[in-house]
Amino acid sequence: MANTSSRAPFVESPGLSPFTMNWRHGFFGRQGGVSTGIYKSLNTGPGSNDQGNRVKANRDRICTTLGALPGRMITLRQAHTNKAIIVDGPMAIAQAPEADAIVTSTPGLVITALAADCAPVLIGDPQANVISAVHAGWKGAVTGVIEAAIEKMITLGATPENMIASVGPCISQDSFEVGPDFEKAFLDISPWCANLFEDGEGDRLHFDLKRYCRARLIRAGVARSEAIEEDTVTQPDKYFSYRRSKKLEESDYGRNASSIMLVA
């Protein structure tokens, strides 16, 4: 999508995009906003040290892009938990609870997962008109944040066999170097994921977070799922990245927004 003064470019999910009568969605990177410096330009993270008015302007720009009213973006105080909440109305940033997945059946709310290498997951049931935005860092993913979101969706009438899910741009396997303790933590809980680790140098390993999230979706009964093949770490002009910012010894980093909204 072309960038204008009030719109921001985004990546669409092939699986979610046919259902424009049900929802609008987008995986937004760092392009098309008003922030400057290390936050250039579409930083949507209130937890960053960016100027608050610029973060708000960027969030409102995403709302406008998706056809929502300004101020209708909802994010959480993400803390790498496995907690999901249901929302049914607008929520101020200061009122956001600590959780990592948002579920709603209310039209017009731009529910959003913020990430900067972690996996954002958007889920929708077009039969029940229930959606979710999930922040799946490795800690949340291994302890069940995706399943927690699905369970909340079910309480609103959704069924896994009708759900469509997309894992958005995040850290790729080539960029995700981990150690043996990380592997053990995953295999203790998910012994089936041994094939998602590839050997690196020495005792280093490379983990496939995208495929892990898809596997959790499939094991939860979600009928259709996919992963966007974009690496946040290696595309500095397109995405914010926590790992890249640390390597460059930057003082902070911006957040990418993955958003979905039910239409009335």
C-alpha positions in Angstrom: 0.0 0.0 0.0 1.3 3.4 -0.9 2.2 5.7 2.0 0.4 9.1 2.3 0.3 11.7 5.0 -2.3 9.7 6.9 -1.6 6.1 6.0 1.2 3.6 6.6 2.4 0.7 4.5 1.9 -2.8 5.8 2.2 -6.5 4.9 -1.0 -8.6 4.6 -1.5 -12.2 5.4 -2.5 -14.3 2.4 -4.8 -16.4 4.7 -6.5 -13.5 6.4 -6.7 -11.1 3.5 -9.7 -12.8 1.7 -12.0 -12.0 4.7 -12.3 -8.2 4.2 -16.0 -8.4 5.0 -15.1 -9.6 8.5 -11.9 -7.8 9.4 -9.0 -5.6 8.3 -5.5 -6.4 9.3 -1.9 -5.5 8.7 1.7 -6.2 9.8 3.2 -2.8 10.1 7.0 -2.2 10.2 8.9 1.0 10.8 7.9 2.9 7.7 5.2 5.7 7.3 5.3 7.4 10.7 6.5 10.6 12.4 9.1 9.5 14.9 12.8 10.3 14.4 16.3 9.1 15.3 16.4 5.4 16.4 12.6 5.4 16.4 12.3 6.4 12.8 9.5 6.3 11.9 6.4 4.3 12.8 7.2 3.4 16.4 4.0 2.4 18.2 5.5 1.3 21.5 4.5 3.4 24.5 7.1 1.4 26.5 9.8 3.0 24.5 11.5 6.3 25.3 10.1 8.0 22.2 8.1 11.1 22.6 4.5 10.2 23.6 2.8 12.5 21.1 4.7 10.9 18.2 3.8 7.4 19.4 0.2 8.4 19.6 0.3 9.9 16.1 1.8 6.7 14.8 -0.8 4.6 16.5 -3.6 6.8 15.1 -2.0 6.6 11.7 -2.5 2.8 11.8 -6.1 3.2 13.0 -6.7 5.5 10.0 -5.0 3.0 7.6 -7.3 0.2 8.8 -10.4 2.5 8.7 -10.8 2.9 12.4 -11.3 6.0 14.5 -8.2 7.6 16.1 -7.6 6.3 19.6 -9.0 2.8 18.9 -5.8 0.9 19.0 -5.5 -1.4 22.0 -2.2 -2.8 23.3 -1.2 -4.4 26.5 1.7 -4.2 29.0 3.4 -7.1 27.4 5.6 -9.1 29.8 6.2 -12.4 28.0 3.4 -14.0 29.9 0.9 -16.7 28.8 -2.1 -14.5 29.7 -4.9 -13.5 27.3 -7.7 -11.0 28.0 -11.0 -10.2 26.3 -11.7 -6.6 25.5 -15.0 -5.1 24.5 -14.3 -1.4 24.3 -11.6 1.3 23.9 -8.8 1.2 26.4 -6.4 3.9 27.3 -2.7 3.0 27.3 -2.4 3.7 31.0 -5.3 1.3 31.7 -3.7 -1.6 29.9 -3.3 -4.7 32.0 -0.2 -7.0 32.0 -1.0 -9.7 29.4 0.3 -10.8 26.0 -2.8 -11.7 24.0 -6.0 -9.7 23.2 -9.3 -11.2 22.1 -12.4 -9.4 21.0 -15.7 -9.7 19.2 -16.3 -6.0 19.2 -16.0 -4.2 15.8 -13.9 -1.1 15.4 -11.2 -2.0 18.0 -7.7 -2.2 16.5 -6.2 -4.9 18.7 -2.5 -5.0 18.3 0.5 -7.1 19.3 3.7 -5.0 19.6 7.0 -6.8 18.8 10.6 -6.2 17.9 11.8 -9.7 17.0 9.2 -11.7 19.0 6.5 -13.4 16.9 3.2 -11.5 16.5 0.3 -13.9 15.7 -3.1 -12.7 14.3 -6.0 -15.2 14.5 -9.5 -14.8 13.2 -12.7 -17.0 13.1 -14.8 -15.6 10.2 -17.8 -17.7 11.2 -18.0 -16.3 14.8 -16.4 -12.9 14.0 -13.9 -13.3 16.8 -10.2 -12.2 16.5 -7.0 -12.2 18.5 -3.6 -10.5 18.4 -0.9 -12.4 20.3 2.6 -11.3 21.3 4.5 -14.6 21.3 8.0 -14.1 22.6 9.8 -17.4 23.2 8.8 -17.4 26.9 5.2 -16.8 26.1 5.1 -19.2 23.2 6.6 -22.1 25.2 4.3 -21.5 28.2 1.1 -21.4 26.1 0.1 -17.8 25.2 -1.2 -18.9 21.8 -3.4 -21.6 23.4 -4.6 -19.1 26.0 -5.7 -16.8 23.2 -7.5 -19.6 21.5 -9.3 -20.6 24.7 -10.5 -17.0 25.2 -11.7 -17.0 21.5 -13.7 -20.2 22.2 -15.5 -18.6 25.1 -16.8 -16.0 22.6 -18.1 -18.6 20.3 -15.2 -19.3 18.0 -14.0 -22.8 17.1 -10.4 -23.8 16.2 -11.5 -25.6 13.1 -12.8 -22.3 11.7 -9.8 -20.3 12.7 -7.2 -18.8 10.4 -3.9 -17.7 11.9 -0.8 -15.9 10.6 2.6 -15.6 12.3 3.9 -12.1 11.3 7.4 -10.8 10.7 9.8 -11.8 13.4 13.3 -13.1 14.0 14.2 -15.8 11.5 16.0 -19.1 12.4 19.2 -17.9 10.9 19.2 -14.8 13.2 18.0 -16.6 16.3 21.1 -18.0 18.0 20.6 -19.7 21.3 22.4 -22.0 23.7 21.9 -25.5 25.1 20.0 -24.2 28.1 17.4 -22.6 25.8 17.1 -25.9 23.9 16.6 -27.9 27.1 13.9 -25.4 28.3 12.0 -26.0 25.1 12.4 -29.8 24.9 11.3 -30.2 28.5 8.0 -28.7 27.6 7.8 -29.5 23.9 9.8 -32.6 23.2 8.3 -32.7 19.7 10.2 -29.6 18.6 13.7 -31.0 18.4 13.8 -30.7 14.6 13.4 -26.9 15.0 16.9 -26.5 16.2 19.9 -26.4 13.8 23.5 -26.6 14.7 25.5 -23.4 14.8 29.1 -22.7 15.8 30.4 -24.5 18.9 27.5 -25.1 21.3 25.3 -22.5 19.6 22.1 -23.5 18.0 19.6 -21.7 15.7 15.9 -21.9 16.7 12.9 -21.6 14.3 10.4 -19.5 16.3 8.0 -19.1 13.3 7.6 -22.9 12.8 7.3 -23.4 16.6 4.4 -21.0 16.8 2.8 -22.6 13.7 3.2 -26.0 15.4 1.5 -24.8 18.5 -1.4 -23.5 16.4 -1.7 -26.8 14.6 -1.6 -28.8 17.8 -4.3 -26.5 19.2 -6.6 -27.6 16.3 -6.3 -24.4 14.2 -7.3 -25.4 10.7 -5.3 -22.9 8.7 -2.0 -21.2 9.6 0.9 -19.6 7.9 4.0 -17.6 8.6 5.2 -14.4 6.9 8.7 -15.0 5.6 10.3 -11.7 6.8 13.2 -11.4 9.2 13.0 -8.4 11.5 16.7 -8.6 12.4 18.2 -8.3 8.9 15.9 -5.6 7.5 16.9 -2.4 9.3 15.0 -0.1 6.9 11.8 -2.1 7.2 11.5 -3.4 10.8 12.5 -2.5 14.4 14.7 -5.2 16.0 15.7 -5.6 19.6 18.6 -7.9 18.8 19.9 -5.5 16.1 19.6 -2.5 18.5 21.6 -4.4 21.1 24.3 -5.3 18.6 24.6 -1.6 17.6 24.6 -0.6 21.2 21.6 1.7 20.7 19.9 3.1 23.8 16.5 1.9 22.9 14.4 0.5 20.1 11.0 1.0 18.4 8.1 -1.6 18.2 6.4 -3.0 15.2 2.6 -3.2 15.3 0.6 -6.2 14.1 -3.1 -5.2 14.1 -6.5 -6.6 13.3 -9.9 -5.0 13.5 -13.4 -6.4 13.0 -15.6 -4.4 10.7 -19.2 -3.6 11.6 
